[in-house]
Amino acid sequence: MSEGLQFNTTAGNVLPTLEKRAKRASLPLRTLRHPLGRIGLVLFLALLICALAAAFIAPYDPAVQDYDFLLSPPSPQHWFGTDDLGRDILSRVIYGAQTSFEVMLSSIAAALILGVPIGLATGYFGGWFDDVVMRIMDALLAFPTLILALAIVAALGPGLVNAIIALAIVNVPAFARLVRGQVLSLRDLEFVQAARAVGMTDLRVLCRHIWPSVRGSVVIYASLRASTALITESALSFLGLGVQPPTPSWGSMLAVSMQYFDAWWMGVFPGVAVFATVLSLNFLGDALRDSLDSNLSQRG
């Protein structure tokens, strides 16, 4: 009899644990079952693999100039053709993925590290701290994204690191505003008040109760902001304020192609790379949003 009671007690402890694990795994599983999620994930992983394994995949050195193939159209020797200096377009597109992913992921990560704590603190504590910080965020949001990024890069100087800093600063207010709005809707709910009543510190309430309810929206928004960051980085490189030659960049390749309208391959392939990356991120964001909405509706 005691063995049966022990078995039932153990089962009673195991079942809630399994249920919690199933709920945690349900969001990524639903995302993978989503048609747009699968397409977006395959596209994104393919581009990411190209960026990580560029040294092994690229057929030529992206900086090597071959004067026997100046402005050569796509051919068996050069699948994507060559540019005005005889450099292989395919190799430059592959190596350009390294630059674009480095700027995009680094800037979004920095914006998350800065913006999320700002949003959590201002939304939870409120008062004069909220007023002062949010007015600064509003001032930054008043500028169009590209204009503000151009101003920051112009002040710091062109270059890869400065482009990352500019894009991070531009994206911080958006994440801070999003998280603050979520926290404002959660801080007065019963489960937060109960956590305070039992003596939990503010930091523990934020980390254990409020942040888990906010992070889903943050992940979805980060995927969408990453596509905006990529477009802005390409625009900065297009204008000559981003990554500097001879480092390959999709934006700078598009800028050079504007001088050679007859050489269509110089602009088409970098443009397709930008389009495919943005499309994959938007597909992933849509799939994550639909999966999160489905998860919340089932819990309700």
N, C-alpha and C positions, 0 to 999 in steps of 0.2 A: 504493500500500500504506500509506504514511504517512497519507494522507487517511482511509483506512478506520479506521486505529487512532485517529486524532483524533476521528472520528465516534463510534466505540464508547465512547471515554473520555467524550466529552460526553454521550452518551446515558446512560452509567452514572452521571454526576453528576446528570442531570436527573430520572431516574426516581425515586430516593429522595426528591428534593425534592417531586415531584408526589405521591408516596405520603404524605409527611408532611402536605401540604396537604389531601389527601383525608381523612386521619384527623381533622384539626382540624375540617373541615367536616361530618364524619359526625354528630357529636352534635347540632348545630342542625337538620340535615336530618332525622334520625330523630325529633326532637321535633316538627317540623312534620308529619311523616307520621303521627304518633300522633293518633288521633281526639280524645282529651282535650286534647292539646296544641293542636290547631287551635281547638277550642272555647274553651279558656282564653285563647289568644292573641287571638282575635277580641273576646271580652268585655273583656279587659284593655285592648286598644288603643282600643276604643270608649269606655270610661270615661276613659281617659287623654286622648283627643281632646276629650271634653267638658270635662275639667278645663283643658286648655291653651287651648281656644277658647271658654271660657265667655262672654266678652264679646260674641262674635259669634253664639253659638247661643241663649243665654238670651233669651226673648221680652220679659222685663221686668227692671227693676232689682230685685234681691232684697231691697232695704231699703225700697222704695216701698210705702206703705200706701194701700190703696184701700178706704175705708169703705163704698162701695156694694156690695162683694163680701166682706163678712165671713163666714168659714166657708162659702164657696160651694163646692158639690160640683164635680167635674170637668165642664167645659162647653167649648164651642168657644172661648170667650174665655180660659179657664184650663184647660188640658188636665188638669192634676193637681189642680185646685181651688185654694183659698186657705186661709190659716190664720186665727187669731183676730184678726189685725190687718189682714187683707185683702192680705197679701203672697202673691205667686204661688209655689205649691209647686214647680212645675217649675223655675223660675229658681233657687230656693233649693237644690234638689237638685243642679242643675248646678254652681252656685257652691260648694256643699258638697263636691263632688268635688275642687275645688282644695285646700281645707283638708285633707281626708282624705289625699290623695296627698302633699301637702307634709309632713305630720307622719309618715306611714308611711315614705316613701322617705328622708327626712332622718334619721329615727331609726335605720333599718336601716343606712344608709350609715355613720353615726357609730359604731354598734355593730360593724360590720365593721372599720372603721379602728382601733378600739381592741381588739376581741376577737381578731382574727386574729393580730396580732403577739404578743399575750400568749400565745395558744395555741402559736404556733410556738416562742417563746423557752422557755416552761416545759417543753414536750415535748422539745425538743432538748437543752437544757442540764441540766435536772433539778436534783437537789441541793436545797440549802436554799432557793434561789430558787423552785423549783417548789413546795415545801412551803408557803412563806409566801403566795405569790400564789394558789395553789389553795385555801388555807383561806379567803382573802377571797372568792373566787368561790363557794365552798360556802356561806359565810354569806349571800351575796346570793341564791343559789339556794334557800335554806331558806325564803324568804318567797314566798307566792303572787304571781304576776305583778301582778295588779291591786292587791293590798294594798301591795306595795312601790312601785308607781307612784303610788298615792294618797298614801303617806307622803312621797314626794319632792316631789310637786306641792304638798302641804299645807305643806311646809317652804319651798319656793321661791315659792309663790304661783301662782294660776291664770293661764293665758295660753298662747299658742301656743308660744313658745320654751321655756317651762318644761315643757310637755307633751312636746316633742321631747327635751329633756334627760332627763326621767324615763324615757321609753321606751327611749332609748339605753342608759342605765345598767342598766335591767332586762334588756336583751338581750345585753349584753356577756358575762356569765358563760356563757350558752348557747353562743355562738360560741367562746369560749375553751376550754370543755370539749370541744366537738366537734373543734376543730383539734388540741388537745393529744392526744386519743386517737388521731387519725390519725397524728400525728408519732411517737408512742410505738411504733406498729406499723411505722414505716418507717425509723427512725433506725439500726437495727441490721442492715438488709438489705445485701446485697452491693454494690449499686450506690452506696449512700451511703458504705459503708466504702471502696470503690474511689476515690470522689471525694476523700475525706479523704487517702487514701494518696498521691495524686498532688499533694497540697499545696494543694488548694482551701481558701479561708477558710470559716469557719462561715457567714458571711452569704451567700456564693456558693452553698454547698451548700443552704442553706435556700431561696434564690430560684430556683435552676436545677434542683434535683433533688427537693426535698421539696414545695415549694409547688405545682408542676404536678400532683402526684399527689393533692393535697388539695383543690384549688379546685373540682373537680366537686361534691364533697359539700357544700362551702360554698355554692355557688350554689343547689343544691337546697334546702338548709336555709334559706337566706335567703328564698326564695320562700314557704316555709311560715311562717317567723317574721314575714314582712310581713303575712300575714293575721291573725296574733295581735296584731301591733302595731295594725292597723286596728280590731280589736274592742276592744282596750284603750283606744285613743283615743276611740272612740265611747262607751265606758263612762265615761271621765273627763268628756267633754262632757255626757253624760246626767246626771251627778252635779253638774254646774256647776263642775268644776275644770279643764276643758280650755279649748277656744276660747270666748271670751266674746262675748255678743251685742254688737252686731247682726251680727257675722260669721256667715254660715251654716255650720252643721255638722250632719251627719247625726245625731249623738248628741244634740245640743241640740234638734233638731227632734222626735226621738222623745220627749224629756222633756216638751216642750210638749204633744205629742199625748196624753199620759197624762191630761191634764185634760179632754179632749174625746173621750169614747168614741164619741159619735154621729158625729163627723167622722172617719170611718175613714181617709179619704185622707191625713190629716195624718201618720199613722204608717206606713201601708202603703208609700208610695213611698220615703221615706228608708230604711225597713227593707229593701225590695227592692234598693236601691242598695248597702247594706252586704252583703247576701247575694250579689249578683252579683259584687262585687269579691272577696270571700273565696273564692267558688266558682272564679273565674277563676285566682286565685293557687294554689289547691289543685290544680286541673287541670294548670296549668303545672308545678307541683312533681312531680306524679305522672308526667307525661310525661317530664320531665327525668330522673327516677329510673329509669324503665323504659329510656330511651334509653342512660343511662350503664351500666346493668347489661348491656344488650345489647352495648354497645361493649366492655366489659371481657371478656365471655364470648367474643366473637369474637377479641379479641387473645389470650386464653388458648388 
